Amino acid sequence: MSNITSLKDVGKILRAKRNEMGLSQQALAIQANVGNRIIGEIEAGKPTCQFDKVAHVMQQVGLQLRVVTTNQG
């Protein structure tokens, strides 16, 4: 499990998974029913990406975001 500290981390993880699956940005956009621009923005870690779109695209490649409680205040 990866610790995500920024949207850039999310983008790197998504890009790696997409490449592992042999998908182009365009192919993933079609599969996720979003525009090509959305995939590029997520992978670039653009801070204005809508959370629901990020979660949906990640789900399309078998990834999910989870929130876990830590022992830090």
HUKA-V772045 format. One record per helix or strand of 3 or more residues. SS is the DSSP state (@ for helix, = for strand). FROM is the first residue (numbers start at 1). TO is the last residue. Records with the same first field share a line. If there is no record, write none. Layout:
SS: FROM-TO, FROM-TO
//
This chain:
@: 7-20, 25-32, 36-44, 51-60
//
